[in-house]
Amino acid sequence: MSSRLQHQLDPVNGILLLDKELGISSNRALQQVKRLFNARKAGHTGSLDPLASGLLPVCFGEATKLSQYLLDSDKRYLTSLRFGETTATGDAEGEIIECQPVDISLTQLEQALNKFCGVIEQIPPMYSALKKDGQPLYKLARQGIDVERNPRSVEIFDLDIISFDGVTVELTIHCSKGFYIRSLAFDVGEALGCGAHVTKLRRTSVGNFNIEQAITYKDLIAMEPHQRLAQLLPLDAGIGHMQSASLTDDASYYFCQGQEARTADELKMGLVRVYVEDGGFIGIGEAVPGRRIKPKRLLSSNV
């Protein structure tokens, strides 16, 4: 982007909780809101497939420096799985590649699902944004190329059956980062001997953010510019689970220069939200012995 065009964009900073609609990619949703806010810089924190709707946190400006901490957050989903049909993609967008009869009791379903609660090893689906030699796996899959994927440790913290009609089950799932609902559908279908795929997927929370706080693109369009800006959450909104500490003006100066700084606060070892004495948020640090904080991610001083 030329410097001239860059100057025409606005230095927007903050976090928008977007309720992504069905049928569009996360990147397209990101570009839509970025244009709407006329923002210089924006990024989302974890893709949702076009088939999926729900919570997509969008970080603007300096908030992009903190996006990794949202990517690492646990997630909650509302999903529906259909038994008896296996698809090429693991969801309803893919071609049906196998049909099998379904004869499942609720008890059998509960027993199968319970096997996947807790920490498990999960093989990511080919239709995913994971990369092999720089190429997203889904692009390779569309070419008919199947790549060996290593299993990864993921966790289901909680799983509840909302409804089950003998063929389709609706579930709520609370899981760790990196968990694939499509892989769960495939694995549960295999365990029950009839196959399964995802027919509905909606993300309802990311870390301490939930879908009730989110806003749709259509609602944003209907707003005046100042109303849209009012929808943005502060830069530190997504890291409220971290301990916090304040620094004097002198200490914050050295901290912002990339040096360790001393605080009067009692801290446990680990990540810290760091503020100056007047309450301004200046970045994330790591508490080290001696009541000192080592800079990890610094924000621009002119935010």
Phi, psi and omega per residue, in radians:
M1 nan 2.327 -3.130
S2 -1.203 2.713 3.138
S3 -1.123 -0.516 3.125
R4 -1.139 -0.815 3.106
L5 -1.141 -0.656 -3.140
Q6 -1.053 -0.680 -3.137
H7 -1.186 -0.410 -3.136
Q8 -1.397 -0.240 3.112
L9 -1.564 2.789 -3.060
D10 -1.705 2.517 3.107
P11 -1.417 1.232 -3.102
V12 -1.367 2.348 3.125
N13 -2.299 2.352 3.114
G14 2.508 -3.105 -3.100
I15 -2.112 2.196 3.072
L16 -1.831 2.253 3.066
L17 -1.654 1.748 -3.066
L18 -1.649 2.347 2.992
D19 -1.620 1.655 -3.069
K20 -1.195 2.352 3.137
E21 -1.449 2.899 3.077
L22 -1.218 2.634 2.945
G23 1.617 -0.090 3.102
I24 -2.211 2.687 3.132
S25 -1.333 2.822 3.093
S26 -1.101 -0.637 -3.135
N27 -1.176 -0.677 3.106
R28 -1.149 -0.717 3.103
A29 -1.067 -0.709 3.104
L30 -1.075 -0.825 -3.107
Q31 -1.124 -0.607 3.112
Q32 -1.075 -0.862 -3.088
V33 -1.296 -0.526 3.092
K34 -1.094 -0.761 3.090
R35 -1.154 -0.694 -3.107
L36 -1.077 -0.672 3.129
F37 -1.526 -0.096 -3.082
N38 0.939 0.727 -2.997
A39 -1.534 2.511 3.112
R40 -1.220 -0.684 -3.002
K41 -2.507 2.365 3.116
A42 -2.742 2.679 3.087
G43 -2.732 2.650 3.102
H44 -1.744 2.939 -3.034
T45 -2.084 1.215 3.084
G46 1.934 1.988 -3.039
S47 -1.194 2.563 2.906
L48 -2.034 2.347 3.098
D49 -1.087 2.755 3.047
P50 -0.945 -0.593 3.112
L51 -1.167 -0.439 -3.055
A52 -1.625 2.581 3.031
S53 -2.101 3.071 2.997
G54 2.035 -2.757 -2.904
L55 -1.241 2.088 3.083
L56 -2.273 1.683 3.089
P57 -1.151 2.281 3.109
V58 -2.004 2.155 -3.127
C59 -1.724 2.257 3.108
F60 -1.893 2.472 3.002
G61 1.007 -2.193 -3.087
E62 -1.102 -0.404 3.128
A63 -1.131 -0.387 3.108
T64 -1.107 -0.425 3.111
K65 -1.193 -0.331 -3.093
L66 -1.855 0.055 -3.019
S67 -1.092 -0.527 -3.115
Q68 -1.054 -0.563 -3.110
Y69 -1.263 -0.440 3.021
L70 -1.391 -0.629 3.084
L71 -1.053 -0.575 -3.109
D72 -1.417 -0.093 -3.072
S73 -1.299 2.730 3.026
D74 -1.313 2.840 -3.044
K75 -2.277 2.764 3.018
R76 -2.210 2.465 -3.114
Y77 -2.345 2.640 2.886
L78 -1.938 2.146 -3.044
T79 -2.468 2.733 3.029
S80 -2.156 2.351 3.081
L81 -2.032 2.390 3.093
R82 -1.905 2.202 -3.131
F83 -1.585 2.721 3.085
G84 1.686 -0.195 -3.133
E85 -2.350 2.196 3.034
T86 -1.856 2.303 -3.135
T87 -1.977 2.833 -3.095
A88 -1.122 -0.540 -3.081
T89 -1.765 -0.184 -3.093
G90 1.519 -0.022 3.097
D91 -2.381 -3.075 -3.022
A92 -1.275 -0.178 3.128
E93 -1.365 -0.371 -3.028
G94 -1.536 2.815 3.091
E95 -1.188 2.398 3.078
I96 -1.258 2.106 -3.075
I97 -1.886 -0.204 3.100
E98 -2.763 2.366 3.056
C99 -2.099 2.392 3.141
Q100 -2.423 2.648 3.103
P101 -1.164 2.619 -3.104
V102 -2.049 2.163 3.072
D103 -2.528 1.389 -3.025
I104 -2.100 2.309 3.007
S105 -1.595 2.812 3.098
L106 -1.039 -0.672 3.132
T107 -1.102 -0.756 3.105
Q108 -1.096 -0.707 3.121
L109 -1.102 -0.816 3.140
E110 -1.055 -0.734 3.128
Q111 -1.112 -0.710 3.125
A112 -1.149 -0.778 -3.126
L113 -1.146 -0.654 -3.118
N114 -1.054 -0.475 3.136
K115 -1.159 -0.342 -3.082
F116 -1.780 0.038 3.094
C117 -1.397 2.619 -3.077
G118 1.529 -2.802 -3.134
V119 -1.422 2.220 3.130
I120 -2.355 2.866 3.001
E121 -1.698 2.124 -3.071
Q122 -2.133 2.348 3.066
I123 -1.578 2.088 3.130
P124 -1.066 2.579 3.123
P125 -1.264 2.721 3.060
M126 -1.111 -0.651 3.109
Y127 -1.440 1.341 3.120
S128 -2.565 2.950 -3.112
A129 -1.507 0.023 3.059
L130 -1.050 2.627 -3.035
K131 -1.994 2.578 3.027
K132 -2.210 1.993 -3.090
D133 0.945 0.700 3.084
G134 1.482 -0.108 -3.119
Q135 -1.815 2.245 3.045
P136 -1.030 2.438 -3.100
L137 -1.037 -0.614 -3.097
Y138 -1.122 -0.514 3.102
K139 -1.223 -0.678 3.093
L140 -1.169 -0.692 -3.134
A141 -1.077 -0.675 3.135
R142 -1.157 -0.376 3.086
Q143 -1.568 0.062 -3.129
G144 1.412 0.240 -3.133
I145 -1.649 2.220 3.103
D146 -1.898 2.209 -3.083
V147 -1.939 2.416 3.082
E148 -1.167 2.245 3.132
R149 -1.999 2.361 3.111
N150 -1.387 2.438 3.078
P151 -1.132 2.624 3.139
R152 -2.217 2.572 3.109
S153 -1.372 2.123 3.091
V154 -2.343 3.029 -3.069
E155 -2.502 2.400 2.931
I156 -1.787 2.011 3.136
F157 -1.393 -0.612 -3.095
D158 -2.732 2.499 -3.140
L159 -2.570 2.222 -3.120
D160 -2.290 2.419 3.048
I161 -1.495 2.161 3.098
I162 -1.553 -0.776 3.123
S163 -2.726 2.717 3.111
F164 -2.663 2.162 -3.104
D165 -1.924 0.242 -3.117
G166 1.719 -0.399 3.137
V167 -2.179 -0.670 -3.107
T168 -2.101 2.352 3.073
V169 -2.079 2.423 3.045
E170 -1.882 2.279 -3.032
L171 -2.267 2.672 2.837
T172 -1.933 2.382 -3.056
I173 -2.312 2.255 3.011
H174 -1.946 2.030 -2.987
C175 -2.422 2.963 3.134
S176 -1.400 2.975 3.026
K177 -1.055 2.667 3.076
G178 1.361 0.135 -3.136
F179 -1.522 2.375 3.134
Y180 -1.939 2.066 3.124
I181 -1.157 -0.594 3.118
R182 -1.121 -0.648 3.077
S183 -1.163 -0.661 3.087
L184 -1.087 -0.772 3.129
A185 -1.023 -0.797 3.139
F186 -1.086 -0.816 -3.074
D187 -1.156 -0.709 3.114
V188 -1.170 -0.707 3.099
G189 -1.069 -0.694 3.090
E190 -1.149 -0.740 -3.117
A191 -1.102 -0.568 -3.124
L192 -1.599 -0.108 3.056
G193 1.315 0.355 -3.103
C194 -2.330 -0.067 -3.110
G195 1.324 2.782 3.123
A196 -2.883 2.769 3.013
H197 -2.568 2.871 -3.122
V198 -1.448 2.236 3.083
T199 -1.882 -0.354 3.117
K200 -2.608 2.448 3.103
L201 -2.597 2.182 3.119
R202 -2.381 2.162 3.110
R203 -1.486 2.201 -3.036
T204 -1.896 -0.242 3.048
S205 -2.765 2.660 3.030
V206 -2.361 1.943 -3.080
G207 1.028 -2.202 3.139
N208 -1.648 0.170 3.055
F209 -1.650 2.479 3.084
N210 -2.288 2.869 -2.993
I211 -1.112 -0.458 3.134
E212 -1.113 -0.378 3.130
Q213 -1.509 -0.174 -2.976
A214 -1.489 2.834 -3.134
I215 -2.319 2.566 -3.123
T216 -1.508 2.797 3.097
Y217 -1.090 -0.680 3.131
K218 -1.072 -0.699 3.098
D219 -1.172 -0.636 3.115
L220 -1.125 -0.715 3.136
I221 -1.026 -0.655 -3.076
A222 -1.289 -0.148 -3.069
M223 -1.584 2.746 2.951
E224 -1.324 2.719 -3.107
P225 -0.899 -0.738 -3.109
H226 -1.204 -0.502 3.088
Q227 -1.237 -0.646 3.095
R228 -1.108 -0.800 -3.132
L229 -1.059 -0.539 3.125
A230 -1.197 -0.260 3.121
Q231 -1.394 -0.245 -3.076
L232 -1.325 2.359 3.066
L233 -1.555 2.737 3.127
P234 -1.082 2.829 -3.086
L235 -1.025 -0.582 -3.064
D236 -1.621 0.174 -3.046
A237 -1.119 -0.521 -3.057
G238 -1.572 0.024 -3.075
I239 -2.188 0.509 -3.122
G240 -1.102 -0.299 3.126
H241 -1.304 -0.269 3.135
M242 -1.381 2.633 3.001
Q243 -1.170 2.789 -3.096
S244 -2.222 2.763 3.104
A245 -2.621 2.698 3.088
S246 -2.044 2.667 3.140
L247 -2.164 2.595 3.020
T248 -1.186 2.923 3.117
D249 -1.007 -0.739 -3.135
D250 -1.136 -0.812 -3.121
A251 -1.128 -0.685 -3.131
S252 -1.157 -0.538 3.095
Y253 -1.059 -0.855 -3.124
Y254 -1.186 -0.649 3.094
F255 -1.040 -0.784 -3.121
C256 -1.246 -0.227 3.033
Q257 -1.593 0.076 3.097
G258 1.578 0.254 -3.127
Q259 -1.853 2.717 3.054
E260 -1.116 2.546 -3.129
A261 -2.323 2.618 -3.122
R262 -1.652 2.459 3.103
T263 -2.165 2.756 3.079
A264 -1.501 -0.159 -3.074
D265 -1.378 2.495 3.001
E266 -1.363 2.195 -3.080
L267 -2.299 2.609 2.949
K268 -1.513 2.754 3.078
M269 -1.129 2.380 -3.131
G270 2.437 -2.974 -3.072
L271 -1.285 2.594 -3.058
V272 -2.427 2.367 2.915
R273 -1.388 2.221 -3.028
V274 -1.976 2.296 -3.123
Y275 -2.235 2.686 2.939
V276 -1.438 2.937 -3.015
E277 -1.054 -0.493 3.133
D278 -1.418 0.029 3.072
G279 1.757 -0.100 -3.123
G280 -1.226 2.330 -3.124
F281 -1.418 2.222 -3.061
I282 -2.098 -0.123 3.071
G283 2.612 -2.965 3.140
I284 -2.000 2.355 3.096
G285 -2.219 3.122 3.074
E286 -2.139 2.151 3.133
A287 -1.216 2.278 3.098
V288 -2.206 2.877 -3.095
P289 -0.953 2.644 3.125
G290 1.501 0.432 -3.117
R291 0.926 0.686 3.129
R292 -1.968 2.671 -3.126
I293 -2.184 2.224 3.122
K294 -1.698 2.236 -3.129
P295 -1.065 2.399 3.058
K296 -2.059 -0.760 -3.132
R297 -2.564 1.969 -3.076
L298 -1.768 2.525 3.086
L299 -1.717 2.740 3.103
S300 -1.121 2.460 -3.095
S301 -1.274 -0.226 -3.082
N302 -1.786 0.298 3.090
V303 -1.272 nan nan
